[in-house]
Amino acid sequence: MKTIRKKYFVKPKTQWKYLITIGLVMALLTLLCYYVFWNSLLTTPGMEQLSAGAIKYFKRAYMSGFFWMIFIFASFILMNSVFYFHRIIGPIYFFELIMKKLMEGDFSVKIHWRKKDETKELAFLIGTMIDNTRAAVLGDRAKIAAAQKAIDDGDYNKAKEILDEVTKWCKTDHISRQ
């Protein structure tokens, strides 16, 4: 099943923060480039040989060309950033939804990702973790049912042995030594 996200701003606050940051960095770099190129053009040997009118038209052409070049470049970068952030922040938002379901005890969730998402490896790892946890929980439920049956049959030692194995998968060395 192919999943297509229609909403590009799933976490608007975060996405706008990054877009504004990129916009400010681009504005600063634009001003720096403008100053460097402007200064280098005006101090180029031979500029003093041009007439005042030629220099005036040259400056106007430079400013106009520089403005349009930066405008087109900035528009391209900002639009591309929206799609790029969509490939990063969209899956992060999805992972948050998955984690909320897991916190509520719902282990039936499935992780899916799109080809162009930047978090495919993380999605695979989280999906594997969920599958392993689901299998362990189901195994523990079966063990609890077996322990319940052993208790009902009066075999308390067998029930204790079975219950000692329950949730062994999530115990740490520190806890098991105590």
N, C-alpha and C positions, 0 to 999 in steps of 0.2 A: 504494500500500500504506500503510495507516494504522498507525503505530507507537504503541503504548501502553506506557508504562513502568509496570511493576507495583511497582517498588521505589522508595519515596520517599526513602530515605536511601542514596543511591549513594556519597556521600562523608560518612559519619557524623561524622567528626571536624570537618570544616568546617561542616557543617550544624548540629551541636550547638553549636559555638562561636558561630555567629550567633544561634541561638535563645536561648542563655544571655545573650548581649549584649542582645538585645531584651528578654528577661525582666528583666534588671537595670535597664535604662533605664526600663522600665514601672514597676518597683517604686519607683525613685527618683521618678519623676513622680507616682506614686500617693501617696507620702508627702508630697510637696510640695503636691499638690492637697488632700489631706486637711487638712494644717496650714492652708493658706490659707482653705479654706472653713470649717473649724472655728473659726478665729480670727475670721473675718468674721461668722459666725453669733452667736458669743458676745458680740461687741462691737456688734451691731446695736442701734440705739436702740429702746427699748421692752422689751428682754429683762429688765430689772430689775423690770418690772411683773408678770412671770409668777411664779407660786408655785414653790417648790423642787421640788415633785412634778411640775409641768408641765415645768420645765426638765429634770428627770431623764428623763421620758418622751420629751421632745423630743430629748435627746442620744442616747438609746437608739435611737429611730427613725432619727435621722440616721446613726448608726454602722452600723446594720443595712442601711439603704438604700444607703449609700456602699459597704459591703463587697460587696453583691450586684451593684451596678452595675459596680464595678471587676472583680469576678470574671468576670462575663459578658463585659465588654469585653476583658479580658486573654485569656480563653479564645478569643474570636473572633480576636483579633490573632495569638495564637500558632498557632492552627490554620491561619489564612490564610497565615502566614509559612511554614509547612511546605510548602504548595502553591506559594507564590511562589518559595521557595528551590529547589523541585523544578524549576521552570521555568527557573531560572538555573543552578544547580549541576549538574543532570542533563545539560544540553548541554555544560557545561564538562568534565564527566567523559567524555562521549562524544568531545569534541575531544581530550582526552588519549589516549584509546584510538586515535583516528585518527592522531594524531601519532606514537604508538609504532609503528604499522604503517608509516607513511611513513618513519620512521627505519630500519626494517628493509628498506626498498626496495620495499615492497608499494604500488604506485600504483593498484591495482585497487579501492581503497576508494571508497565513495560516501557523500556527506554527505546526510543527510535530517534534517528537522526537523518539529516539530509546529506547528500553528497558534498555540498559546498560548505557545510558547517565546519567551523574551525575547531570544534571540540569533539570530534568523532572518537578519539582515543579515550577521553574522559567518559563519554557516554558508554562506550564499550565496557570500561572498568566498573562504572556504577551499575550497569545492567548485570554484569557478572556477579557483583556483590549482592545485588537484590536476589538474583536467582539462587546463589549459594545460601543466603539467609533464609529464603523461602523454603528451600529443601531442608535446611536444618530445623526450621520451625515445624515443618510437617513431620520430620523424623522424630522430633521431641514430642509432638502430639501423639504419634503412634506409641512411643515409649510410655508416655503417661497413661494411655489407654491400657497398655499391657500391664503397667504397675497397678492400675485400678483393678484389673482383672485378677492379678495376683493377690491383692488385698482382699478382694471379694472371696477368693478361694482359700484365704487364710495363710498364704505363703508370704510372710512379712519379710523374710530374708531376701527372697527373690525380688520383691517389690523395692526393697532398699537398694539392691544392686542395680536394678533398672533405673531408679530415680537418681542414683549417683552418676549415671551417664547422661542424664537430661541436662541440656545447656552446657555441656562440657566444652563445646566448640567456642563459647564466648568467654570462658574463664581465662584469666591471665595467670602467669606463673606466681605472681605476688599473691593473688587471692587464693590460689589452690594450695600454697604452702602454709597458709594460716590455719 
